[in-house]
């Protein structure tokens, strides 16, 4: 079960728990809560490792985009130097070279932006899951603490 499933199960456990009369307190099975908290503790490192992999993949994509952009720029420079040997086509070569450089920069920027958007989306999703899990853990801990005081 993933973190979201554990959070859902904790939520169900809480919502299905019996109410104490005249209070907003609920009675929970301690074993069930402890089991789910243990599962959560087990899964969080896995989710964090996946997040680290996503960051590494994002970095690899950015580096690849920069390398591709540089390769395109280098090709444009080589192409431009070949074309400038002749006066008649010198101006045309410079224009094409500039266009290729601009295209290379745009392509590198697009790849970089796509990688950033993807990584941001994954981080937002992961952040939401972790926040929900943390809220359930805090709530479960609070409930357990209140149960012990009684």
PAMITOR-990376 format. One line per 10 residues: number of its first residue (from 1); for each residue x, y, z of N, C-alpha, C, O. Coordinates in steps of 0.05 Angstrom, whole numbers. Each point is the difference from the previous one (the first is absolute). Example, Ala and Ser with C-alpha at 12.3 -4.5 7.8 and 13.67 -1.06 7.14 Angstrom:
<pts>
1 = 264:-114:156:-18:24:0:18:24:0:21:0:13 ~ -28:21:-27:16:24:1:-15:22:14:10:22:4
</pts>
This chain:
<pts>
1 = 17:-24:0:-17:24:0:18:25:0:20:1:14 ~ -28:19:-30:16:24:-1:-8:19:22:-19:-5:15 ~ 33:28:-12:-6:19:21:-28:10:-1:-14:2:20 ~ 5:3:-44:-28:11:-3:-20:-21:10:-20:7:13 ~ 25:-33:-19:-18:-21:10:0:-2:30:-20:-4:13 ~ 44:7:-1:2:-1:29:-15:24:12:-15:-3:20 ~ 18:26:-32:-14:24:10:-30:-4:-2:-15:7:18 ~ 6:-18:-41:-28:-6:-4:-11:-19:21:-21:3:12 ~ 37:-24:-6:-8:-20:20:-1:13:28:-18:-6:15 ~ 38:23:-9:-1:14:26:-25:18:2:-13:1:21
11 = 7:12:-43:-23:17:0:-26:-16:4:-17:8:15 ~ 15:-31:-29:-23:-17:3:-2:-10:28:-22:-1:12 ~ 44:-7:-1:1:-10:28:-11:21:19:-15:-6:18 ~ 24:31:-22:-8:22:17:-30:6:-4:-15:3:19 ~ 6:-2:-44:-27:7:-6:-20:-22:9:-23:6:8 ~ 32:-31:-9:-17:-22:8:1:-5:31:-16:-17:10 ~ 34:30:4:3:-5:29:-25:11:15:-13:19:-8 ~ 7:-33:30:-23:8:17:6:27:14:23:5:8 ~ -44:10:-5:2:26:14:-4:-5:30:-15:-17:8 ~ 29:33:8:-6:1:28:-23:19:4:0:22:-11
21 = -20:-29:26:-24:17:3:8:28:11:17:2:17 ~ -30:18:-28:3:28:8:28:11:-4:7:20:13 ~ 9:-32:-30:27:11:-7:4:-3:-30:-15:-12:-14 ~ 37:23:6:8:-4:-28:22:-21:-2:14:-1:-20 ~ -11:-15:40:21:-20:1:-11:-26:-11:-24:-6:0 ~ 43:-10:-10:-7:-26:-11:17:-22:13:22:6:11 ~ -32:-30:-12:15:-23:11:11:-15:-24:-14:-9:-17 ~ 41:6:18:14:-14:-22:13:-25:11:8:-1:23 ~ -5:-19:-40:15:-23:7:30:7:-2:10:6:-22 ~ 4:-7:44:28:8:0:17:-17:-19:17:11:-13
31 = -23:-37:13:16:-17:-18:-2:8:-29:20:-1:-15 ~ -45:8:6:-3:8:-28:15:26:-5:13:2:-21 ~ -14:17:39:14:26:-5:30:-5:0:14:11:-17 ~ -4:-26:36:29:-6:2:9:-14:-26:21:6:-10 ~ -37:-26:1:7:-14:-24:2:19:-24:20:-1:-16 ~ -39:19:13:1:19:-22:23:19:3:12:8:-20 ~ -7:1:44:23:18:4:26:-14:-6:18:13:-12 ~ -16:-38:19:24:-15:-7:4:-3:-30:22:3:-11 ~ -45:-8:-3:1:-2:-29:9:27:-12:16:1:-19 ~ -27:20:30:7:27:-9:30:6:4:13:10:-18
41 = -3:-17:41:29:3:5:17:-16:-20:21:8:-8 ~ -31:-31:1:14:-17:-19:-1:11:-28:20:-2:-15 ~ -42:14:7:-4:10:-28:13:27:-4:9:6:-23 ~ -8:11:43:11:27:-4:28:0:-12:5:15:-19 ~ 14:-31:29:26:0:-12:0:-8:-29:15:11:-17 ~ -33:-29:9:-3:-8:-28:-9:23:-17:11:5:-21 ~ -32:9:31:-10:23:-15:21:22:-2:3:13:-21 ~ 13:-9:42:21:20:-1:22:-8:-19:11:17:-14 ~ -5:-43:13:20:-10:-19:-10:5:-29:16:7:-17 ~ -42:-12:13:-11:5:-27:2:30:-7:6:7:-23
51 = -10:10:42:2:29:-5:29:7:-7:5:16:-18 ~ 14:-29:31:28:5:-6:7:-9:-29:15:13:-14 ~ -27:-36:7:4:-10:-27:-12:20:-21:12:4:-21 ~ -34:7:28:-13:19:-18:18:25:-3:3:11:-22 ~ 8:-2:44:18:23:-1:24:-6:-18:9:16:-16 ~ 2:-40:20:24:-8:-16:-8:-2:-30:15:9:-17 ~ -38:-20:12:-10:-2:-28:-4:28:-12:7:5:-23 ~ -18:13:39:-4:28:-9:27:12:-7:3:14:-21 ~ 17:-18:38:27:11:-5:12:-12:-25:12:14:-16 ~ -16:-40:12:10:-13:-24:-13:12:-25:13:4:-20
61 = -39:0:21:-15:12:-23:10:28:-5:4:8:-23 ~ 1:8:44:10:27:-4:28:-1:-13:5:16:-18 ~ 12:-33:28:27:-2:-12:-1:-9:-29:14:10:-17 ~ -32:-29:12:-3:-10:-27:-10:23:-19:9:2:-22 ~ -28:13:32:-10:23:-16:22:20:-5:2:11:-22 ~ 14:-5:42:22:19:-4:21:-11:-20:10:14:-17 ~ -4:-40:19:19:-12:-19:-11:0:-28:14:7:-19 ~ -40:-13:16:-12:1:-26:0:28:-11:6:4:-24 ~ -13:15:40:1:28:-8:28:9:-9:4:13:-20 ~ 16:-22:36:28:7:-7:8:-14:-26:14:12:-17
71 = -23:-37:13:7:-14:-25:-12:15:-24:13:3:-20 ~ -38:6:23:-13:14:-22:15:27:-5:4:7:-23 ~ 4:6:44:15:25:-3:27:-5:-14:8:14:-18 ~ 5:-35:26:26:-7:-12:-4:-7:-30:16:9:-17 ~ -37:-24:11:-5:-6:-28:-6:25:-16:9:3:-23 ~ -23:15:35:-7:25:-13:26:16:-6:3:12:-21 ~ 15:-12:41:25:15:-4:17:-13:-23:11:15:-16 ~ -10:-41:16:15:-14:-21:-13:6:-27:14:6:-20 ~ -40:-8:19:-14:6:-25:5:28:-9:4:5:-23 ~ -5:13:42:4:29:-6:28:4:-11:4:16:-19
81 = 16:-28:31:28:4:-9:4:-11:-28:15:12:-15 ~ -28:-33:8:2:-11:-27:-13:18:-21:10:4:-22 ~ -33:8:30:-14:17:-18:14:27:-5:-3:12:-21 ~ 17:-3:41:12:27:-2:24:1:-19:11:21:-5 ~ -2:-45:-4:23:0:-19:-7:14:-26:18:11:-14 ~ -43:-10:7:-8:12:-25:-15:26:6:-17:1:17 ~ 25:21:-30:-12:26:5:-30:1:-7:-15:13:15 ~ 7:-26:-36:-27:2:-9:-20:-12:21:-21:11:4 ~ 30:-32:9:-19:-13:19:7:6:30:-11:-12:18 ~ 30:30:-14:9:6:27:-23:11:17:-4:-9:23
91 = -11:28:-34:-22:11:16:-22:-21:6:-10:-2:22 ~ 4:-15:-42:-19:-21:4:9:-20:22:-16:-9:16 ~ 42:3:-16:11:-18:20:-3:11:28:-7:-14:19 ~ 12:40:-16:-2:12:26:-29:-1:10:-5:-5:23 ~ -13:10:-42:-29:0:8:-8:-28:9:-14:-4:20 ~ 22:-16:-36:-7:-28:6:13:-8:26:-12:-14:17 ~ 37:22:-13:14:-7:25:-15:12:24:-4:-13:21 ~ -4:38:-23:-14:13:21:-26:-14:6:-8:-4:23 ~ -6:-3:-45:-25:-15:4:4:-26:14:-15:-8:18 ~ 36:-7:-26:6:-25:13:8:4:30:-9:-16:17
101 = 24:37:-12:7:5:28:-25:7:16:-3:-11:23 ~ -14:27:-34:-25:7:14:-17:-25:4:-11:-4:21 ~ 9:-12:-42:-15:-25:2:12:-18:21:-15:-12:16 ~ 41:10:-15:13:-16:20:-6:10:28:-5:-16:18 ~ 7:41:-14:-6:12:26:-30:-5:8:-6:-7:22 ~ -11:11:-42:-29:-4:6:-5:-30:7:-15:-6:18 ~ 27:-12:-34:-4:-28:5:11:-8:28:-13:-15:15 ~ 37:25:-8:11:-5:26:-17:12:22:-5:-13:20 ~ -5:37:-24:-18:12:20:-26:-16:3:-10:-4:22 ~ -1:-5:-45:-25:-15:1:4:-26:15:-16:-8:17
111 = 38:-6:-23:6:-25:15:4:5:30:-10:-15:16 ~ 25:36:-10:5:7:28:-27:7:14:-5:-9:22 ~ -12:25:-35:-25:7:12:-18:-24:3:-14:-2:21 ~ 13:-16:-40:-16:-24:2:9:-17:24:-16:-11:15 ~ 43:9:-12:10:-16:22:-7:13:27:-6:-14:19 ~ 7:41:-18:-7:14:25:-29:-4:6:-7:-4:23 ~ -10:7:-43:-29:-3:4:-6:-29:10:-16:-3:18 ~ 28:-16:-31:-4:-28:8:9:-5:29:-15:-11:16 ~ 39:20:-10:10:-3:28:-17:14:20:-6:-10:21 ~ -3:34:-28:-17:16:18:-27:-15:5:-9:-1:23
121 = -2:-11:-44:-25:-15:3:4:-24:18:-17:-5:18 ~ 39:-9:-22:5:-24:17:4:9:29:-9:-13:18 ~ 24:34:-14:5:9:27:-26:9:14:-4:-5:23 ~ -13:19:-38:-25:9:12:-17:-24:8:-12:0:22 ~ 11:-20:-39:-15:-24:6:12:-14:25:-15:-8:18 ~ 41:5:-18:13:-13:23:-3:17:25:-5:-12:22 ~ 7:38:-24:-4:17:23:-28:-3:12:-4:-1:24 ~ -16:0:-42:-27:-4:9:-4:-27:15:-12:-1:21 ~ 24:-20:-32:-2:-26:13:14:0:27:-11:-10:20 ~ 34:22:-19:15:1:26:-15:18:20:-1:-7:23
131 = -11:29:-32:-15:17:18:-24:-15:11:-7:2:24 ~ -7:-16:-41:-23:-16:9:8:-21:20:-13:-5:20 ~ 35:-8:-26:10:-21:17:8:11:27:-6:-11:21 ~ 20:34:-21:8:13:24:-24:9:17:1:-3:24 ~ -21:13:-37:-24:9:14:-14:-24:14:-9:2:22 ~ 8:-25:-37:-12:-24:12:16:-10:23:-11:-8:21 ~ 38:9:-24:17:-9:22:-4:18:24:-2:-10:23 ~ 1:36:-27:-4:19:22:-27:-5:14:-2:0:24 ~ -18:-3:-41:-26:-4:11:-2:-27:15:-11:-1:22 ~ 23:-20:-33:0:-26:14:16:2:26:-9:-11:20
141 = 31:25:-20:15:3:24:-16:16:21:0:-8:23 ~ -13:28:-32:-17:16:18:-22:-17:12:-5:2:24 ~ -8:-18:-41:-21:-18:10:11:-20:20:-13:-5:20 ~ 36:-6:-26:12:-19:18:7:13:27:-5:-11:22 ~ 16:35:-24:6:15:25:-24:5:16:0:-2:25 ~ -22:10:-38:-24:6:14:-12:-26:12:-12:1:22 ~ 15:-23:-36:-11:-25:10:15:-10:25:-11:-11:18 ~ 37:16:-18:17:-8:23:-7:16:25:1:-10:22 ~ -10:35:-25:-6:18:22:-25:-8:14:-5:7:24 ~ -12:-22:-37:-26:-7:11:2:-23:19:-21:-8:11
</pts>
